[in-house]
């Protein structure tokens, strides 16, 4: 089955011109309806508010507003036009604490540079084909962070604990 992106728009926030060109080339091959490009986080926020893209692809390290700050702004700012938009963050640092920080900020997917075009395409396809529930609590706003049932996360154990209610927001089609 061929992936179809022709009805979707995407925002790229990337301050490195060579990486921006590479990302744009890959996304052009996928035939996105619209590709919006920002060279820094501040411009990305402006374009996000103006165009309401279906997906956001952001570098972590940028001037004025970093990618992780952009994620937090999209997820928590009351002026955000789409708090549940899928966000893929790109970084050259795959340290566990960075991955945790991105997850806790509300990132949907994490992609480490350098990467193959196929890895980028797979991340984008994943956020479209397998969207996760959106969670909003007092301490977290973003996609459900649970992916697998582990010994640490067991739904049966969870039922027996006094856990604050979590509000799920369904993504509009």
C-alpha positions in Angstrom: 0.0 0.0 0.0 1.4 3.4 -1.0 1.7 6.1 1.5 -0.5 9.1 0.6 0.4 12.5 1.9 -1.1 14.7 -0.8 -3.9 16.0 1.6 -1.5 16.8 4.4 0.6 19.8 5.3 3.8 19.8 7.3 5.9 22.4 9.1 9.7 22.0 9.1 11.6 24.0 11.8 15.3 23.7 11.0 18.1 26.3 11.2 20.7 24.4 9.2 20.2 25.1 5.5 21.7 21.9 4.3 19.4 19.8 6.6 16.5 22.0 5.6 17.2 21.2 1.9 17.5 17.5 2.6 14.2 17.4 4.6 12.4 19.4 2.0 13.7 17.0 -0.8 12.5 14.0 1.1 9.1 15.5 1.9 8.7 16.7 -1.7 9.0 13.0 -2.9 6.1 12.2 -0.5 4.0 14.8 -2.3 2.8 16.7 0.8 0.1 19.3 -0.1 2.0 22.0 1.7 5.5 22.2 3.2 6.1 25.3 5.4 9.7 26.1 6.3 11.0 28.0 9.3 14.7 28.8 10.0 14.2 29.2 13.8 11.7 28.4 16.5 10.1 31.8 16.6 9.3 31.7 12.9 8.1 28.1 13.3 5.6 29.2 16.0 4.3 32.0 13.7 3.9 29.6 10.7 2.3 27.0 13.0 -0.3 29.5 14.1 -0.9 30.9 10.6 -1.1 27.6 8.6 -2.2 25.0 11.2 0.0 22.2 9.7 -1.0 18.5 10.1 2.5 17.5 11.3 5.4 19.4 12.8 9.0 18.4 12.2 11.5 20.3 14.3 15.2 20.3 15.1 16.0 20.5 18.8 18.8 23.1 18.7 17.7 26.4 17.2 18.0 30.1 18.0 15.4 32.2 19.8 13.1 29.3 20.6 14.6 25.8 20.6 12.7 22.8 19.2 11.9 21.5 22.7 10.6 24.9 23.7 8.5 25.0 20.5 7.0 21.6 21.5 6.1 22.9 24.9 4.6 26.0 23.4 2.5 24.0 21.0 1.3 21.6 23.7 0.6 24.1 26.5 0.1 27.6 25.2 -3.6 28.6 25.3 -3.1 30.4 21.9 -2.0 27.1 20.2 -4.1 26.4 17.2 -3.6 22.6 17.5 -2.3 21.2 20.8 -2.6 17.6 19.6 -0.6 18.0 16.3 1.9 15.1 15.9 5.5 16.4 16.4 8.7 14.7 15.4 11.8 16.1 16.9 15.3 15.7 15.3 18.5 15.8 17.3 22.1 14.7 17.1 22.0 13.7 20.8 20.3 10.4 21.7 21.2 10.4 25.3 18.5 8.8 27.5 17.9 12.0 29.4 17.3 13.9 26.1 14.8 11.2 25.0 13.0 11.4 28.4 12.9 15.2 28.2 11.4 15.1 24.7 8.9 12.5 25.7 7.9 14.6 28.8 7.6 17.7 26.7 5.0 16.0 24.5 7.0 14.9 21.5 5.2 12.3 19.4 8.4 10.7 17.8 12.1 11.2 18.2 14.6 10.9 15.3 18.4 10.9 15.7 20.6 12.6 13.2 22.1 11.5 10.9 19.3 9.4 9.6 18.2 7.7 6.5 15.3 9.1 4.4 13.5 5.8 5.1 13.7 6.4 8.9 12.1 9.9 8.5 9.4 8.5 6.2 8.7 5.7 8.7 8.3 8.2 11.6 5.9 10.4 9.6 3.9 7.3 8.5 3.8 6.1 12.1 2.3 9.3 13.5 -0.3 9.2 10.7 -1.2 5.5 10.7 -0.8 4.8 14.4 -1.9 7.9 16.3 -1.7 7.7 20.1 -4.3 8.9 22.4 -3.7 12.5 23.6 -3.4 13.0 27.4 -3.9 16.1 29.4 -3.2 16.2 33.1 -1.9 18.8 35.5 1.7 17.8 34.8 1.7 16.5 31.2 0.2 17.4 27.8 0.9 15.2 24.8 0.6 11.8 23.3 0.2 8.9 25.6 3.7 7.9 26.6 2.9 4.2 27.1 3.8 2.0 24.2 4.1 -1.5 25.6 2.7 -3.3 28.6 5.7 -4.0 30.9 6.1 -5.2 34.4 6.2 -1.5 35.5 3.0 -0.8 33.6 0.2 -3.3 34.1 -3.4 -2.1 33.6 -4.7 -4.5 36.3 -2.3 -3.1 38.9 -3.3 0.4 37.9 -7.0 -0.3 38.5 -6.3 -1.0 42.1 -4.4 2.3 42.8 -5.8 5.7 43.5 -4.7 7.5 40.4 -5.9 11.0 39.3 -8.3 11.0 36.4 -6.7 11.5 33.0 -8.6 13.4 30.3 -8.2 11.9 26.8 -8.8 14.0 23.8 -9.6 12.2 20.6 -7.9 13.4 17.4 -10.3 14.9 14.9 -10.3 13.3 11.5 
